Amino acid sequence: MTERAPTRTNRPASRRPALAGLALAIAAALIAPRTARADVTADCEFLEISAKGGDKPAIDADLKPLEKKLKKPPLSTWTHFKLLSRSQKVLAKKKAEAIPLKIGSATATLVETVDKSKVRLTVTIDDQKGKQVVSNTTLVEAGDYVIMVHELPNNEGHLLSVTCK
Amino acid sequence: MSRPTSDRDPGARSDLELMEHADGERDAAELAAHLDRDPQARAKVDAIHQIGELVRAHLELSADRVHDASFAAMWRRIDGQLVAPTTGVWARVSAWFDRYRSHVITGAVSAGAVAALALIFRPGTPDPGFPAVGSHVIDVRPAALRATPEIDALDTPGGSSTVVINMDDEDGHAAVIWVTDDTDPEAI
C-alpha cells in the first residue's frame, strides 16, 4: 500500500543526493575559470565639463567637490561650468580603458601604483574629429585631481577631470 | 401447502402450526408428540427446515459479498488519500523530493557554504564600472600629507601650447593641463 520512509538500514544510500550535491559544488569551485587576481587596480572617476563665461557664476551641484578649484585661476576664466558626463571606472594595471565623452573620446591607463597612495595615470583625449588633443602621464596622490582643459573658440572650454582612489 | 379442512382428523395440525414449530416459534410438547405419530406432518416440518436453510444460506452469502466489496472500496479510498498517484514525471519528481527532502536541503546548504568559501578565497575579475571589493591597495591619505602631482609626460600633437599649473587647497591638489590650439588666433 503506502511507501515506507527510509529506514536506518538504507540511510547510507539515501545520503547520496547530499553527497552528490556537495561533490558538485566542490567540483564547480575547483574548475571555475581562475581569474587573475586584480592585484593592482584603481577606482577612478571622470567628469566631463563644459565651461563658458557669463555674468553670474553657475556651477552644477554635481561639481561640488571641484567647486573651489573651479573658482581659482586659471579656471576662473569661466563662470559657467556644466557637467556633461560622469564615468566611474576601475582601471586595471596597463590596460587602456575607454572613457565615453559627450565631446570627442578619451582613454585612461593605470601605469602603476606608487607607495600605496599614488597612481601613475596616462590619459589621452581626442577631439570630435579623432585628432589627439593631449596625452599625458601624471603621478598623482589618491584623492587629488588631474584636470585637462581644452580651450575652445568663443571663450569656451572642454574639461576632463580625473581622480582616483 | 394444504389448507386445513373441516373433515380432517381432529388431532391433525394445521400447516401454520407446523411452520411455527419449524421456525421455533411454537414448542408445544403435544405437537412434538403429534409429529412422531404423523409422518406426513413430519415430512412437512422437515421440508420447511430445508427451505429455510436454503434461504438463510443464500442471504448470508449475498451479505458476505456486499461486505467484502464495501471494505475493498473503503481501503481504496484510504490508499488514495495516503499516497498521491505517481503517474507523471513531475509526480515522480515530487514524490522523490518528498522522500529525500532533508537530504536535498543538506546538499543545497553544503553547496552554498562551498560557494561562499570559494567567493571569499577566490576574488574574481573586477566588474568594470564598479569598485572591486577587497582589491584596492591604494590608500587615500589626508590632503595635508599628499605630494604635489608630477607630470611625467605631456604631448599635444599639432603644436598646441600647454600650461601646467598645480593648484592646492584644503581638499587636496590638482594638476591643470591647459591645451590651446595653435590655429586659434584668440588663443592665450
Interface residues (C-beta under 8 A of the other chain):
Chain A: M1 T2 E3 A5 P6 S14 R15 R16 P17 A18 L19 A20 G21 L22 L24 A25 I26 A28 A29 A32 R34 T35 A36 R37 A38 D39 V40 T41 A42 D43 P65 K68 K69 K72 P74 L75 Q88 K89 V90 A92 E97 T113 K116 S117 K118 V119 R120 T122 K131 Q132 V133 V134 S135 N136 T137 T138 L139 V140 E141 A142 G143 D144 Y145 V146 I147 M148 V149 H150 E151 P153 C164 K165
Chain B: D79 L82 V83 A95 R99 Y100 H103 V104 T106 G107 A108 S110 A111 G112 V114 A115 L117 A118 R122 P123 G124 T125 P126 D127 P128 G129 F130 P131 A132 S135 H136 V137 I138 D139 V140 R141 A143 R146 A147 P149 E150 I151 D152 A153 L154 D155 T156 P157 G158 S160 T162 V163 I165 M167 D169 D171 G172 H173 A174 A175 V176 I177 W178 V179 T180 D181 D184 E186 A187 I188
